[in-house]
Amino acid sequence: MSIAAMASARSRILPIWEQYYPLIFASTSAIIWFLVGYRIACYADANNWHFDQIYSAFFGFASITTGFLATFYGTVQSTSIGFIQRIRGTRALSGFLRLTKRAIVMGFVGCVVTVPMLVIQPVPKEQYSAKAFAVALWLGVAVWALSGFWRVASSLFLLFESNEGSRPAG
């Protein structure tokens, strides 16, 4: 395969990967947990680990991150001077804002789905049980939200840390 063909394939694959990797990671995590996660839960229970604390940890992280992103989104939308004003209307900023809005929704969904998990605190010790299924679905949503947060953070780094002359033009 030539370098030009590899570059062409990469330019076609990367946007698709960028769009769908949170869903791919989420689905993969949920499936793996459903198949073998009960072993982790049994190990945690045998060692007196507080398995239920993962729900609290995610809820805290997701609620803070979602709130931060919502505040940041509002700030960027209302800023009318400086760098933000210069890139307003570019594909780079509109794409970043689209990812930010998605991550806010992902975080909100993650928080809402976590509330029943905090109340019930399921620890799935049996394979293919209803608890294993519930935790697998929750884990999928949690990984989906975390991947969305990461996608915004990595885009933020690219957008704001590059030299102004090399920033993507709209």
Buried (B, 14 or more C-beta within 10 A) or exposed (E): EEEEEEEEEEEEEEEEEBEEBBBEBBBEBBBEBBEEBBEBBBEBEEEEBEBBEBBBEBBEBBBEBBBEBBEBBEEBEEEEEEEBEEBBEBEBBEBBBEBBBBBBBBBBBBBEBBEEBEEEBBBBBEEEBEBBBBBBBBBBBBBBBBBBBBBBBEBBEEBEEEEEEEBBEE
